[in-house]
């Protein structure tokens, strides 16, 4: 996705080996026009999958997730990382490790939002080691629904997440794939 690549080039900041800061357009301040295009791109990529729900994790996945859900005309569900006084029973719970934050969170989703047989598109802002995506796939499968695909805004292809998800049988579509963040420079995966 060329528009997203240009945003990464012009506004992304390589903080350290393996860490890309994109808070000016994706995960702190958000560019609504970019988010709209991201939603449209995911719709185009997964148009034939019969999507009935979109699932993400709070908070950085919500903007691209809601735009994808809008394009599909289906609800967005986001897994909560924070404990909620109103979400205490009849929930799915999974542990996921965050590469960027270097912490493990319990994510929760109410069981009432899934029905067996639904086709769920998982959306997330980053893919590194695949922990978040795998946590979400486990929730979908516990619900008796199926993972129709995994849509990633920015993939760090030099980490194993994509490979692990593909080996597990999931379809993964990333809008931008980064080959390296070496020497403070973003290098993209060559188009295939």
Helices and strands as residue ranges (DSSP letters): H 2-11, E 13-16, E 19-21, H 32-45, G 47-49, E 53-57, H 60-72, E 75-79, E 91-98, E 103-110, G 111-113, E 119-127, H 131-142, E 146-156, H 161-167, E 172-180, G 182-184, E 187-188
